[in-house]
Amino acid sequence: MSQPVSANARRIDAPRLREWAKHCLAAAGMRDADALQLASSLVQTSLWGIDSHGVALLPHYLERLANGTIKARPDVVVQHTAPATAMIEADQGHGIVIAHRAMDEALAIAREQGAGVVGVRDSSHCGAIGLYARQAARAGCVGIAFTHANSVAVPHQGRRAFLGTNPLAIAVPRNGAPPVCLDMATTSIPWNRVRNARREGHALPHDVAVDGAGGVTTDAQAAAAVMPLGGAAFGHKGYALALMIDLLCGPLLGNPYGPHIPPMFEALDAPRRLGALFIAIDPDRFGGRDALADAAARMAAELASEPGAPRVPSDPEHDCEAERMRAGIPVDEALAAQCLAWGERLGAAWPAP
């Protein structure tokens, strides 16, 4: 779902924004190919309207690249542990670059074995998890991806943060249209949306965040943690999902979990040590790739003809992408000021609206 746009936001052309971000990341020490992949992923995420995980994160990433808690040129090691599995030692590289590589490995295994499962150890924030599920679906496979994060979410019936937003994504190919993709946090909103609300000065929705005493709040400045998906009444569902994803991305892969993960924004001198799990499934080993992609297209059409015209997951993001490709990506004044400062520091002129 597209997120609220600040009234003071100005629109920046997506290709120019991508080129500017690539220039900054390369100037920060990243290899050109990695800089382009990261810049493209952030701009793509903003085009989908997922502003909490798009270009708004670039200043933070540049800060961590500058202080070395994200390595610009990590020594990444891929170890094939069985015919259908592999582990990637990320060496504190950028999570988005590592995650794309991990799904590439999962796809290569799936073509040989029917399914591929790849774990990542010692990585950093990997952005919007739907990037990687869609990556598999565009290659004709089913894509599944999980990752975890530090403590920013209260457990159901809890009073303080313990788990992360711990998102998951599942994508399937669809004939004649982009993949159908579920991309969701296990909390009602991601923590980055709280940060965006603070920067832009607007309130949070009801029943998505709690203050330092554990009470529900709509004040972004007072928010101390977000609530599990389902809110105060039904948050046991989101909480249970978050807990299981933390076990899959943390202990299963040799990474820490929840409160033992260094925080993303408050401990800039500590590497994150994050994990992620990527799965690719070849539909031709089951009911068939064409049959699945045809069924996804038919299902979307049938749903659209139902009363209320329901849509399949990710179609609103595709609409937002088309609109933002025409009109530009909205960047609020506070974020633009941060980007301008980084551009001056790295020798990259911030593109005019």
N, C-alpha and C positions, 0 to 999 in steps of 0.2 A: 504494500500500500504506500502510495506517495505520501511524504511527510509535509507538514505545514511549511510554507515558504514565507520568510520574513518580508514585511512590507517594504523594508529598505533595501531589499536584494536587487542587484543589477545582474543582467544576463551576459554571460561570456560564451562565445562560440566554442563548441565542444572540441573541434580539431585544434584550435589555437590554445585552449586550456591544456589539452593533452601534450602538445609540443612544449609548452612552458613547464609543465610538471616533469616531463622527461629531461629537459635541460637542467632543472634544479637537482634531480636525483643523480644524473650523471656527474654534475659538479660536486655533489656530495660524496662521490667515490664509487658509485655503482657502475657495473659494466653497462654498456649502451643497451644491449638486448634486455637486461634485467630492468633497467630504468624505463625502457619503453613498455615492457610488460606491466610493470607496476603502475605507471602513469595511465596506460590504457584501461587497466582494471578499475582504478579509482574513478576515471571519467565515465566508464561504462556504468558503474554503480550509481553515480550521480544522475546519469541519463535515465536510469530506471526509477529515479525518485527516492532512492534509499540514501538520503543525504547524510544520515548519521555515519555511514560507512564509505562515503565517496571522498571527494576532494577535500572535505572538511578535516580529514585525518592527515592530510599531507604535512602541515606544520609539525604535528606530533611525530610523524615518521622521520622528518628531517632532523628534529631535535635528537631523536635516538640514534640516528646515523651519525650525527655530529659527536655525540658522547660515547659512541662505540657499543651501546647496549643492543643495537642491531648492527650486525657486521655488513658492511657494504659488499664485501667479496668473501663470503664464507667458504670453508672447505667442506663441501657437501659430499656425503658418502652414502651410496645406495647399496644395501645388502639384501640379496635375494635369499630368503630364509626357507622357502619351500616352493614347489611349482606354482602355487597361486598366491604367494604372499611375499612381501618385501618390507624392509624398514629403511627409513631415510634418517640419517643423522644430520640435522640441519645446521649445526655449528652456529646457532644464533643468527642465521640469515633472516632476510625479510620473509615473513610468513606468506605473503601473497605469491612471491616468486617460488618459494618452496612448495606451496600447495599446488600450483599449476604443474610443477614437475612431478609431484606425487600422483596426481590424477593421470598424467601422461604414462607413468609407470603402471598404474592400475589398468589403463586401457591396453597397453602392450601385453600385459599378462592375460587380460580377458580374451584377447584375440587368439592366444595360444591355448588357454586353459578353460575358457568359458566364463570365468570370473576372476577378478583380481582384487586383492585387498592389500592396501599399503598404509602403514603407520608412519607417523612423523614424530621425532623426538627432538627436544631442545630447539624449538622454533620460536617465532614471535607472532603477533596478531596477524591473522590471515584475511582480514577484511570481510566482505560479504560471502558467506559460505555457499550461496547459490551460484557464484561464479564457476565453481568446480563441478557441481552436479550438471549444470548446463554444458560445460566443456565436454563431459562424457556423452550427454544426449545429442549434442551436435555431431559427435562421431558415430552416432547410431546405437549407442549403448544406454542402459539405465545407469544413472549416476547417483550415488549416495555419498554424503559427506557429513562429518561431525567435527566439531571442535569445542574447546572449553575455554574458560577464562577465570580470572581471579574473583574474589568474593565481592559481588555487587548486588546479589539477590538474596532476599530473606527466604528461608524455607517456609513451607506452609505451617502456620501457627507459630512461626518463629518471630523474633523481635530484631535481629540484627543479621547482616549479610553473612552468608556462608558459602554459597555456590556462585558460579558465574551465570551469565545469560545463556551459555551453552547451546548454541544454535545447531540446527540440522537442516539438510536440504536433500530433496529427492527430485530427480528430473527424468522425464521420458521423452523420446523423440516424437514429433507430431508432423504428419505429412501436410505440406502446404502452409506451415506456420512455424514460429519458433517453438522450442520445447515447452512442454507443460512442466512447471517447476514450483515445488513447495520450497520456500526459503523462510525459515521462521526461527526466532529465538524461543527459548522455553520460558521466557518472561513476557509480560504483556507488552513491554517496549524494551529496546536495547538501552544500555547505560549511556551510550553516545547521544541518544536523543535527549536525555536529561542535560548533558553538557551543551548540546545545541540550544536547548530552551534557555539555559542560563545565559549563554552568549547573546542570544537574540531577544531575551527579555519577555518571553511569553510563558503562560501557565502550562502545567501538565494536565493530561486527562485525569479524571477521577479513577481511583482504585488501581493505580499502576505503580505508585511509589509510597515509601514510608519515610518519616523523619527519624532523627536520632533516637527518639523514644519508642519507635516502632509504630507510631500512629500514621494513618493514611494522610497524605498531603498532596496538594496540587501545586505547591510552591517549589519550583525547580531549585531555588537557592537553598531551601530547607531539606530537600530530598537527600537521604543518606543511603538508600538502597531501593531497588525496584522489586516488585512483587512477582511471584511466579504466575505463569499463564493461568487464567481462571480467577485471579483476584482473591479477595479475602474469603469468599465462600467456596470457590472451587479450585483453589490454587494447588491442591494435592496432586492434580494431574501434571501441571507444568513442573512442579517441584520434583516429582518422581522421574520425569523425563530428564531433567537437568542432572539429577544424581546419577542416573545410569550413563548418560553421555560423559560425565566427568570420570567415571570409572573406565570407560572405553578409551578416552583420550589421555587420561592421566596414568593411573597405575598399570593398566594393560600394556602401555607403551614405554613405561619407565619414566614418566613425567610426574610432577607433583599434582595435587588436586586442590580445588577451592581455596581455603585460607592460607595454603602453603605456596601459592603462586604469587610472585611479586606483582603489585598493582600496576595497571597500565599507565596511569597518569601521575600517580603520587610518588613513585619510586623510579625516577628516570635514570638512576645510576645502577639499577639492577636488571639483568637480562630476564626475560619473561619465562623461559623454559616451558613453553606451551607445546601441547600435542594436538594431533588431528588424525582422523581416520578416513580413508577414501576407498570407495568400493565401486568397481565397474562391472556390469553384468552384460554379457552378450545375449541379446534376445533370440538370436538364431539357435542357441542351445536349448531354447524352450519353445514358446509358441511362434516365434519368428519375428524378425525386425519389422518387416512391412506390415504384418498383421497388427503389431502393437502400435506402430505409428498411424496406421489407418484408424484403429479403434480410438486413439487419443483424439484425432480430428473429428470423428463422428460423435464422440462423447461431448466435446466442446460445442458442436453444432446443436446437438439435442438439448443440452443444458440451456443454450441461448434461446431456444424456442419454448422453454418452460415458462410458466407465469413468473414474472419478476426478472426474467432474462438473466439467470445466474451465469457467472463467468468462471472459467477455470483459473487456478492459481497461476500467476505471472502475467496474465493478459493485461491487467491494469498497468503493470510496469512497462509492457510493450507500447501501450498508448502513451504513457509518460515519455518514453524514449522518443517516439515520433514527434511529440510536441516540443521537447527540449532540443531535438536536432534542428527544428525550424527556428525556435525562439531563443535558444541558448540556455545554458545551465545557470540557475540563480545562485548568486554568491552574495551573502549579506555583508554589510560594511565591516563588521568586526573580523570576519574571516578574510575579507579582502585586505584589511590592514595587516594581518599576520602574513599573508602571502606576499604582499608588497615588500615587507621587511625581509622576508627570506629571499625574495628575488633580488633585492639590492645586495644582500650578503653574498649571494651565489652568482651574481652577474647575469640574471635572467629578468628581462623587463616584463613586468606584469601586464598581460593584455588588457587593452581598454575595453569597456563594455560595448 
